[in-house]
Structure formats: C-alpha cells, structure tokens
C-alpha cells in the first residue's frame, strides 16, 4: 500500500461525518479550490499541499459514495488518475466539478 493510500484511508476512518450529497458537493468544491490553489502558491509547504490533496480526495470519495459511484482509497495509488476518473464519472451525472468551481468563484 502506498503512503498516500494509507494517509487517505486513515483520514476517512478518522472522520465519520454525516453529510448529504449536496453538503459533500459543497465540501468537495471547497477542498478542490484549496488543492488547486496550493499548487499555484510559491513557498507552500509539501505538508500543506499533501493535506489539501487528502482533504479533497476524502470529500470526493464521500461525494461519489453518496451518488452511487464506486470509490475507495485503495484506488488512489495514482491519485491524479483516480481523481480524473471520479470527476469524469460525476461529470457524466451533470456534476462537473471544474465548471461548478468556476461558477462558485464568481458568486
């Protein structure tokens, strides 16, 4: 098991939050913005970037589960590929996180 999969698994176990799909969508959008923003900032610590990745992936997994999309931390051995897959699955359900994030930033 990769270190990232282990961290993500522990994050999912440590927090057993109860949210509905709309709340998970809001959290996923918020954490996605943070994750993408941390990559753009110079001097951002690798620990902070990793924490943003884990927070987004945790919310993404929970959102997908709420929408009936199979998602599990074990599939995040290649996080970028798994994020892309899950985001595409959501987009096929008219939940394009990229587009929704842009709309959200304008409001």
N, C-alpha and C positions, 0 to 999 in steps of 0.2 A: 504494500500500500504506500502510495506517495505521501510525502509530508503534507501537501496541500489537501489531499483527500482526508487525511487524518484530522487536520485542523477544521475542515468543513464539517466532518462527522461530529466532532466534539462540539462545535458551535450549534449544530442542530439539536444535539442532545441536551445541551446546557440551557437552551431556551425552548420551553414548550408553550409558546404564546398561542393564544386562541384568537385568530382573526378570520374574518370572512374574505372572500376572493377580492372584493373591492379594496379592503384595507391592505391586503397583500400586494395588490397592484400599486397602491399609493406608496407603500414601503419600497417595493422594487424600483419604482421610478426615482424615488429619493436617493436610494443607495446606488442606483446606476449612475445618476448625475455625480454623486460623490466619487465613485470609482473612476469615471471618465475624467473628472476634474483633477483628481490626484495625479493622473498621468501627465497632465499638462503643466503642473506646477514644478518649477525647478526647486531643488533642495528638499523635496518631500521625502521623508524617510521611507526606507523599504518596508519597515514595520507598519507604517501608516497606510502605505499602498496595499499591503497584504491584508490589513484589517478591512479596508474598503472593499477589496475583492471578496473576502469571506462574507461580509455583511450583504453584499449584493447577491452572491450565489445562494446564500441561505434564504433570502426573500424570494429569489427566482424559483428555487425548489419548492418552497411553500405555495407560491402562486400557481405553479404548474400542477402541484398536487390538488389544489382547490379547483382547478379547471379540468382535472382528469387526465393530465399529461404525465406520463411516466418520467420521473426524475428521482435521482438518488445521488448522494455524494460520491459513491464509488465510480460513477461515470465521469467524474471531474479530474481524471488523471491528466487530461489535456483540457484545462479549464476554458480556454478560448474556444476550442471546438465545441465543447458541450454547451457553453453559453450561447453560441451561434445556433446550435441545433434547437435548444429550448426556445430561444427568441423567435426562430422561424416557425416552430410549432404554434407559439402564441400568435404570431402574425397571421397564420392560417385561420385563426379563430377571431380575426379582426382586433387583435390586441398587439399592434405594432409598437413596441416599447420605444423605439427610436423616434417615431412620429409623435407618440404621446408625450415623450420627454420634451420635444421641441415646443409643442403646444403648451405644456405646463410651464416652461421657462418664460413664455410670452405673457402669461397671466400675472 
